[in-house]
Amino acid sequence: MEFPQFKQEVHKTGLELLPHRDPFLFVDELISCDETGCLGRYTFTDKDTAIEGKTVNAFFEGHFPFFPVVPGVVLIEAMAQVAGCAVVERNIAPAGNAAFLLAAVDKVRFRRPVRPGDTLYTVATNLRIMSKLGIFGLKGYVGDTLAVEAEVKCVISTKDKLGI
């Protein structure tokens, strides 16, 4: 799959850009971004031990153990986190103090299961970004196949404003 090319090559980890931490950090890398959107990736692993410092995705143990798939809510969260990375990278929210809260999830379509070992590439399109709210079109791909798509609204704030 040929993904959209965004103007700025970034190659930063979610750990560098987001307030999220394991086991709920779902961005291995923000690849590129610009004012129109961004591209990021995350590989879902089901290994029993940490790989390259990353903890396991324990939900695979109980979510259809006979045919493990990534839960839909985790897919939405993973894609929203990619959009959050771009908000920080573009200085719309301050690094180290940024906080994002999902406000709405619309137009969700699950096209194919995402399984252990799959790498989800997320293309987040900025539909509208205001000072306190971002609206993003999200498309998640595994290989050349569209796996999931959604539109999300996220409150853009800071940890200190939320009392964190």
N, C-alpha and C positions, 0 to 999 in steps of 0.2 A: 504494500500500500504506500502510495506517495502521499505523505501528510503535508498539510499547508506549511509553507515556509514563513516564519515570522522574522521580522527584521533583526532582532537582537538574539544572538546565541547566548544562553545563560549557563547551562550545565551546573546548577546548584541543587543541593538536596533539599527535601522537605524539612529536614532537621535544621537547616540553615535559615529557612524562610518562615516556618509555621510554629505556632505555639504547641501543636500536637506532639505527642511522644508515643513510643511503643507502649502498649500494643495497638494503639489507634492512630498511627501515622501511616498513611497510604500513598506517599509520594517518594519514589526513589530518586527521581530527578525531574526538575523543570528544565526542559531542553531549550526552548526558545519562547520569546514573547514580544509583543509590541502593543500598540494602542488598540488593535483589533481583536487580540486574543492570545492564546498560548498553547503550547504542546508540552505534555508531561507524561511520565510513565511510572508504572508500579508493577512488580512481579509478585504474584500471590504464591506463597510457598506453604507446603504442608509438612515440612521437615520436623522431626522430633526435637532437634536442637537448633540453636541459633546459627544463622548463616551470615557471614560477614557482619556480625554484630546486630543482626536484625532478629527480633523474636518471632516465634511461630504464630501462625494464624490459627488459634485453637478452635475457632468456629467450625473448621472442617471436620473435627472429631464428631460433632453432633448434628450438623446440618446435612441431612441425607448421606450418612456415612457409607451407604452402599453405592452412591454416585455423588461424591462431594462436589458441590458448586458453591461459589461465592454468594452469600445472601444479597438480595437486591439492595437492601438499605446500605450495605457496605460498598457496593458499586457506586451508588449515588454519592456517598460520603467521599470515596476516593476521588471521584471526578470533581466534586466541589472543592476538595483540598487543592487540586491543581489550579483551579481558578483563584483560590486564596493565595497561592504562591505568587501568581502573576500580580495580584493586587499589591503585595508587599514589594516585589521586585520593581514595580513601576512607581513605588513611593506613594501610593494612594493610602496605604496604612503603614505605620512605622514598624520597621523590623524590630523584633524583640518585645514589642508592646501591642502587636496586632491581635485582634480577636474577631472571629467570624462566627456568626450564628445563622443556621439555615432558617429562613422565614417562610419559604414556600417551595414546594417541589411540584412541578406540573409537566404534562406531556411526556410522561415516562413510558418508554417502550423497551422491553427486554427482547432482544432479537436472537440471542444464543447464550447458552450457559458459559460462564467463566469458571474455569476449573483450576485446581492446584497446578502450579507450574506455568500458567498462562501469564503473559505480560499484557497489561491493559494500557494502551496508549490513549490518552485523553486529549481531545481538541476542545478547548473552551473558547467560545466566541463571546466577546463582550457585546451584549445587546444594549445595555444601558448601565452606566456607572455614575452614581450620584455620590455626594459626600458621605452618606450613611447607608446606602443601599446599592448593591450590585446585582444586576440581572444577567445571567449567563446561559447561553445555549451550550450544552455539553454532549459530546459524542465520544463513546468509548469503543475502541477497536481492539480485537485480538487478531493479529496477523492482518490480513486484508479484509476481514469481516467486521461489519458493524455489530457490536454485541449489545450495546445499550445506548439510549439517548434520553435526554431530559432537559428541562429548563428549570433553573433554580434562582431563587431570590435569596440573597445573603445580606444580613445586617453587617456593616463594616464598622467596627468600633475599636477601642483599645482596652487592654486588660484593666488599666487604672479606672476607666469610666465604668467598667462593669464591676469594679470592686474586687478584682482578682489579685 
